[in-house]
C-alpha cells in the first residue's frame, strides 16, 4: 500500500512538471511564431543634393596588404553624426565597386553610426558586410583599420570605437579580428601608420 | 517516513521518473550556447625561477567546429595551421628546443580555453599560427595593447592580461623578424586585436602564413611548410637562452 503522503507528493510533482513542460512549450512556440526581422533598409539615408567637401579616407588594398589615403567628395554636413554617416557611405562606395581593391559583396552596408559622448563611436555593420569579408588576420585588420581611421581622422573627438553587426555584439569580424571590445583610436592610428608605410 | 513492503518500489520509481522529467524540462529550457565569463580576472603569474616544461607553446588556430578561413574549398584553415604547427614542433625539437601543441588533433577549443591552457603551463613563448590566402609570406603580430609594468598586483584583467608581457613579446617578435628578414623571406610585423593574445600572461606572438607564389595550394606543400617552419625555428634558436632563463627585456 502506498502511503497517502507519497501519493499527494507525487501528484503535486507531476502537476508541476506538466505545468513547466507546457510553459516551456508555449515559450518555444511563441519564439517560433515571432517573425524574423525584415531585411533592413539602408539606414544611412541617401545623399542629399547640395554643396560637397573633400575628405581623406583610408582605403584597404588586399593585393599589397596596405592602407592608402584617398580623397573623396562627400555632401557637406552640418553635424558630426551626419558627417560620420556620409564618410562611411563614401568609403563603402569605394569597396562595393567592381574594381574595388578590397571587395565587399553587394548589399554590404553600414547600418548606422552612433556618436556617444564622451568620445565613443559605434559603427553598426549589416550581416552582408561581414558575410562577404575575406577571412584572415590581415584582411580583417585592413577592414577595421580602414573604417576606424577614416572615421576618427575626419570626426574630431572620437577616442574609442565599437563595431556591431546587425545591432548586436559579435566575437570576431570573420573569425579573426576581435570585435568583443572597444578599439582605441590611438592604437588603430599607430596600426594605420604601419599599414600605410609597408 | 520509511520505505516498506512492495509499494515503496512503485513510489520510488514514480519519484525518480518525476525528478528526471523535471530535470529534463529544466535542461530543455536552457539556451545551448552559454559562454564562460570572459571578464573574470586571471591570476598574475608567480615569479618564475624553474625553467618551463615547454619553452615554446604552438597553437594551431581554429579546429573542430571552427574551420577558420576557407583557403580553398578543400583546404580549411584549421588543417593548414595544424600541419604547420606539427612541423614547427618538429623543427624546434630537432634544435633541442622543447615545444608543445595546444591542440594536436581536430579539437574545438575556445580562445578562453586556449588562454587558460597556456597561462597554466607558462611557456617562455606562445606562438599562434594562422594561414591566409591573401598576402605574401609571413606576418608576425603582437597584441594591440598598451604595455605596462609587470607588477600589477595579484589579479590581472582578463582582457588586458598580456600588457605586462608585451615588452617581451615585442622583443621576441623583433628578434624573429630580424632573423627571418636576413634570410630574404618576405615578412612584416604588425599589431593585431586577435584573441587570445590579449589574455596571455606570457610573451606571445601570432604568425599568419600566406603563400609567396600567389597560389593557395602552396600552403599545403610539404616543401613550403618545411621552409617556413625551419626559418621560424632558426630564428627562435638565438633567443632561446634568454627565453629559457626569462631574462628577455
Interface residues (C-beta under 8 A of the other chain):
Chain A: X1 X2 X3 X5 X6 X9 X10 X13 X14 X16 X17 X20 X21 X24 X27 X62 X63 X65 X134 X135 X136 X137 X138 X139 X141 X144 X172 X174 X175 X176 X177 X178 X180 X181 X183 X184 X187 X188 X190 X191 X194 X195 X198
Chain B: X1 X5 X7 X8 X10 X11 X14 X15 X18 X19 X21 X22 X25 X26 X28 X29 X38 X62 X66 X68 X69 X70 X77 X130 X132 X133 X134 X135 X136 X139 X141 X144 X145 X146 X159 X188 X190 X191 X192 X193 X194 X195 X198 X206 X208 X210
